[in-house]
């Protein structure tokens, strides 16, 4: 599938590439230690996917759905030209209908609303909600339609991205889908606590997220949306107002290389002091295990936070088959037990922070369409690191000796699950 060709004019494509290189070079030269010490990561993303290094961004860390959705609803209300939404899971529930209400309202005001939903992850909205959105004039398309949805269990080539772009200036990206289960209510003690992380980006960092949406839209809609000033407006953030440097890593089955995997490997390899990783699904494959092992053996403090409570026992079994080797290398592994941890984040050396949709597993690296945002900023990295350390206060640290001495039948079960992990 050639979802990435949205510019047919070779002359225009060359000009855009030159602009990206020149602007990124300038941003790199003016960047702080997070940029300078991760030069190889910056260059790799530029060369492999022409992802620009952007400066002048305001980046807001949104912890859990109860913090994300009020910001989303407020930002959607400000739309003047267009709203682009792309989600793996969108539910026809309270928060789903609250967002729907704003989308309908904005469409009535003349704002163009485009909506992409994954046909498997968002199957609950296929009928009633989609009909309501279309009746309101909202342009909706399904990603990779599933013909026999009743027979589907877990399918490949899904769009696992969660992207909102408003007027080409504000964007949201991260792990939180549109569903009530992501919103924690202290009064509801019976509901499973859902720990997740999302980002709001205001500024030029939205550009590549917009580009990804246009690519996915053209694939789904069989349309030909071309870049223009409304999609990519001149920066509106005043100099000095936003100072975060942002770059986007994205990949999918149509990518020439596993860009997200490579970006994580590069960030790990460049770390010299500390690596903090949170992931709900950890089936990393040998390359990531080797990278983490080398870092830990080399004296880097490597900490991994994974679910103690999982929504998939089989995936959990497969993940645990990797723990023994990592523990022996000195990696600290924590099992989150306050609820289900669904965040996909990484912090290295308190200089860069990665927040996105990609799990550390074969499915995210090779079979699904994913996107991660990389923030090259020590203050932001420290903020996310502080949240990591707060999270591990609600986790159990695995004792390496006790883990190695677990019953043989458990280890056999985990190794068996690992064998079928590419199918999970």
Secondary structure, 3 states (H helix, E strand, C coil): CCCCCCCCCHHHHHHHHHHHHHHHHHHHHHCCHHHHCCHHHHHHHHHHHCCCCEEEEEEEEEECHHHHHHHHHHHHHCCCCEEEEEECCECCCHHHHHHHHHHHHHHHCCCEEEEEEECCCCHHHCCHHHHHHHHCCCEEEEECCCCCHHHCCCCCCCECCCEEEECCCEEEEECCCECHHHCCCCCCCCCCCEECEEEEEECCCHHHHHHHHHHHHHHHHCCCCCCCCCCCCCCCCCCCCCCEEEEEEEECCCCCCCHHHHHHHHHHHHCCCEEEEECCCEECHHHHHHHHHHHHHCCCEEEEEEECCCCCHHHHHHHHCCHHHHHHHCCEEEEECCCEECCCEEEECCCEEEEECCCEEHHHHHHCEEEEEEEECHHHHHHHHHHHHHHHHHEEECCHHHHHCCCHHHHHHHHHHHHCHHHC
